[in-house]
Structures are given as C-alpha cells and as structure tokens.
Amino acid sequence: MKSFILIAFVVIFSSSLTYSQTMSTKSTQAENAGDDFKKGLILIGKSDCGTCHKPEEKAIGPSYNDISVKYPNTAASVNMLASKIQKGGKGAWGPIPMVPHLTITASDAKEMAKYILMFKTNSK
C-alpha cells in the first residue's frame, strides 16, 4: 500500500511539473487567441485539472487535444463537457472515473470546456 501511495505521488508530482511547463507555453499562445480560450486557460490553471489531464498527452485522463478531437466544438459539446467537469463522469475514456468538481460554477465549467474544445486549433 505504501508503494502505491508513493508511486501515485510521484506520478501526480511529475505530471504537475510537465503540465505547468506546457501551460506556460499555452499562456503565450493565449495572448493571440480569443477571449474564450484565455478565460478557460486561466480557470483550468487555477483548478486541479492538471492532476489528471495534460494538454497534449494522456495522463490519468485524456489530453485536452484528444478531447478536442473526439468532440466537435458545438454548444452541445460545451454543455456536455461542462456537466462532466462539475458532476464527474465514467466510461467515455476508460474505467477510471473523473471526480466531480462541485465548487466550479456552471459558467466557469463552460469556459473551461470551450478552452478544451478549442485546444486542437490553438495547440500548433
């Protein structure tokens, strides 16, 4: 059990470092992007999303790029992803469930979802 906890800590810690470095690059790109991208980037940066998600590679959960490829950038997708951000989810990306984020408002969750769905076009 101690080994599992240590491994989980190392994975989360190393993911956070890589995530922070990539998000710093995305911050520079966001200067030239639209307001929705910027708002979402800021909100995601303030959240614990980086614990399970990375911008361009799979971690515990899917990358933002993979999500943006899977779902079209539509109002329906924004609403669906915002709901998953708030309520959590299971099954769409494998057996590991996404934990709910009940303290994130519906408005903020939508901004985060918009950022994720625009990620593909802004990641180059």
N, C-alpha and C positions, 0 to 999 in steps of 0.2 A: 504494500500500500504506500509506503514511504517513497519507493521508487517511482510509482505512478505520479504522485504529487510533485516530485522533483522534476520528472520529465514534463509534466503539464506546465509547471512554472517556467522551465527553460523554453518550451515552445511558445508560450504566451509572451515572454520577455523578448525573445528574438523576433517574433512577429511584430511586436510593437516598435522595435527599432527600425526594421525594414519599412514598416508602414509609415512611420514618421518621416523617413527619408523620402519615400515616394510621394507622400502628401505634400512635402515641401516643394517638390518639383511641380506637383499639380497646382500649388498655390501660385506659382509663377505663371503657369498656363492660364489659370483662372483670371488673371489680370486682363487677359484679352478675350475672355469668354463672357457669356451673358449673365445677367443678374441671378437667374435660377441656378446656374452652375455654381456661382460664387456663394450664394446662400447655403446651398446643400453642402458644399465643401466645408464651410465654416461649422455648420451644425454637426456634420459627421466627425470633424476634427475634435469637437467638444464632447463627443459621445464615446462609448466603449466599443464602437463598431470595429475598430482596428484589432480588437482581441480575436475576432473570428474571420474577418474579411480583409483581403489585401486588394489593392487597386487592380493589379494585372496578373496575379497568380492565385491559385486555390490555396486556402489555408484550412481552417476548420470548416468554414463555409465557402461558398463560391466567390470568385473575384467579382469586383464591380463590372469589369469588362465582360465576363461570362454572363452576368445577369443582363447587361445591356444588349448582348447578342441574342439571348433567349426571348426577351420580351420586347415588343415594339414600343416606341416612345409615343404612347397614347394616354389620354386621360384615364381610360380604364386600367391600364397597367400602373399608372401613378397611384391610383386609388387602391389597387390590389396590393402593391408593394408597401404603401403607407400602412395599410392594415396589418400586413405581416410584421412590419417594423414595430408597431405598437403591441400587437397581440401574440406575436411569435408565429411559428409555423413548423410543419414537419412533412417530409415526404417529397417535396418538389426537387430537392437536391441530394437526396440520400437519407439514411436513417438518423442522422444527428439532428435533433430539433433546434430551431432558432428560439432563443429565450425571448419572452415578451419584454417590451420596454414601455411600461405603463406610464412613466413620467414624461415621455416625449409626447407633445401635443399633436393633434391631427394635422395642424398646419405645418409644424416643423417636420413631421414624418413625410408629408407630401413634398416639401422642399428637398428632403434627403432623397426621396425616390426619384425626383426629377433629375437631380445630380447623377444618380446611378444610371438612369436611362440615357443620359447624355454622355456618359463616360466614354463610350466607344468612339464617338466623334471627336472627343477632346483629348484622347489618350495618345494621339500620334504626334 
